[in-house]
């Protein structure tokens, strides 16, 4: 099974050496707007899967949709020239930082 490093590296490889007929090649050839649309769609599907557990893949629905979102995020990062190491570095810099609930911006309920 792939980890995110391997997935990102495969996506970068497909970006550099397109494989005709691959979904990754299709996304890169369609460009940023298509990639952003897919990230948005997959984000929504993650939310719906979390909100409606058990349908149609049971608890696996959230896992399935989360994997789709991570894949499409990796495609977006590659398209934008962001490396997975940059993402990991940013996460590492946040580790151990303390923040108080009151310091976070409020998200208004819809």
N, C-alpha and C positions, 0 to 999 in steps of 0.2 A: 504494500500500500504506500502511496506517496505521502510525504510530508510537504509542508508548504514550500520549503526550499526547493525540493525536487519539482513541484508543480510550477513554481515561478521560473525555474531554469528551463523547463520544457517549453513554457510559453515564450520565453526569450529566444530559445532555439527556433521555434516556429516563426517568430517574428523575423529573425535573421535569414532563415532558410525555409520559406513557406512550403507547406505540403499541400499540394492542390487537393481540394475537396475536404480539407479539415475545417472544423468549426472555428478553430482559433484563427486560421488563415482568413476565413470569411469575415470574422469580426475586424481583424486588422485592415482588410481591404475595404470594408464599409466605412471605417474611420471612427473618429471620436464620438460623433452623435449617436451612432449605433451602439457603441460600447457603453456610453452613458445611459442610454435607454435600457439596456440589459441590466446594468447595475441597479437602476431604479426599479425595474420589474422584480428583480431577485430580492431586493430589500423589502419590497411590499410583500412578496411571497413568504419571506421569513417571518414578518409580522403576523400575517394571516395564519401561518402554521403554528406560531406560538399562541395565538389567541384562540385557535380552534384545535386543540390537541385531539388526536385520535382519528382524524379525517385526512385523506383516505389511507395513508400509510401508517396510521397509529402514531406513536411517538417518533417513528422514523421520518415523518414528514418534515419536522423541524430540522433534523439532521440532513436530510436530502436537500432542502432548500438552502440551508446554511452552506453546504458544500458548493452549491451553484453560486451563491453570493461570493464566497472566497475565490472561486475560479475567476469570476468576472472582475473582481477587484484586482486580482493579479494581472489580468489582461489590461485593465485601465492603468495600473502602475507601469507596466511595460511600455504601453503606448505613450505615456507621459514622461518616460525616461527616469522613473523613480525605481530604485533598486529595493529588493526585499531587505537587504542589509540596512538601508535607510529606515525602513519601517521598524525593524528589530532594534536599531539604535534608539529611535524615538521612544519605543516602549521601555527599553532599559533605562533611559533617562528619567522616565516617569516613576519607575519602581522606587518605592519607599518614600515618595513625596507625600507629605501630609496635606490634606485639604479638609476643610470643615464643610459640612453640608450647607451652612449659611453662606459660604463663600461661592457656591456654585450658582450660576444663573438659573433662574426659575423657568421651567417649561410650562407654559399655560396649557391646561386641559382643553381639549377640543370640544 
